Amino acid sequence: MAGRREQNMRRRKRRILEAATKLISNGGIEACTMRELARRSRLDVTTLYNYYGSKEEILEALRRSGARKLERRIAQLEETEPVDRIRAIVDLMLGVRESPAGLARPINLPGPRRRPGTGPIELVAKAQLERELRRASVAGDLVASVDPEQLALVILGHSVVWLPLWARRVIDAEETAARVGHLVSLCLLAVATDASRPGLEQEMLRSQSRLAAIEAALETAAV
């Protein structure tokens, strides 16, 4: 009996989150009222509040879902070299937050009781970055004295600082990705060994070119 009850609860929660995803994707966070969400989930409002006490709780559940998706996608990465995987992990973190369309912006807005960079998606990314930074140090790509935990925090901090600006439509997705990529290149270059420095310098030059092209396009559009 208890097993069937738990199955029903999981099924209802999944239905609520699926309905919330569609509402936010199609109409923004304002469209996801608790009353409309209850109707779309085929529940009464009181039952809905038994599962999620507020809209922020629903957003946090969607963030946790994004974190699980990020873990799965990292496990499927084709890149094998640690430095390549570091870039790929950051790219995936940004990609998770941009899918489905329309859902990422409210998820990226910091919650009232949560500091930026401490959400489920960021914590998954941090753990994976630490692992790859250790591998990069052992492989001789980064100096042996590098502190993987601290460097992961720096890379993550540089990455997530731009996301609230994107969430508020101050900058677009292309500029966000370019700025984050450039900052990741700078972080890695600061602790690179002589063997890996030339490749990292080339990547930094490419990221500088991408940023310059974006800024030039923005200036042209503003004229």
Steps between C-alpha positions, in 0.01 A plus 500: 500500500781740595680418175195590292459826692863594431456421131195726485692780673791472256258494207323812624827685560618412151169623358529828692855565379412414140208743514721769660761454227242552227343801670833676560636411156192636323402795717782578741502475876194726526290241315582234757246589767421236759135495392585447133766246590248304706257501207767382253611231745142380550519568873317734734698794636514361854655175377754694294612693808549170681770416246652844441438785740599779262610583148861522622480139623392398150790692344740330740361161400562593136857602592554157657365340185751705300780378727408137435494572127844662524641191673366277223640720225843523663509120519442492122778744408724382218793721603775309680765765575445675836530858367254424219260346752525808724382720213232248406365484856463879512333498157261228615415696813402795283315271260294336774388842610383593151270202444208488461458841343350755736565296813862592565451869576287460815719209615806724468355779710640448854239392751430711811684256730769373263831662411605486132724202430358276773211340313478132401632554145802697619584243769502217246722707271738583787551134594568404139735794444703405809540148366623616159731764649668228707540289187645799311754558775604133506525501119736799510261746334471711817764573762526246782432765765151576367217463754218327305228604743598868499551512124164329443337769714674775301395352165146447626487852641611651169240288321192565712561873547374561145191280522276738701580771243390262227193403702403869519567542125788742556718280274402225257596130502778542242671776698458303823670192352781710349575685823493183707725319251752784509511505879545123516795535260657765724455282810667199338779706346589644842596151626617341174829314466746583222377195309134604492546879482521533117169319446327697774636827361356413159162427656509830688574687176203329336274597790626860480414506130149371570446767764636774274265394220201502734588842641551640149160366394337657807660836426382484139147413609497790746585757232 
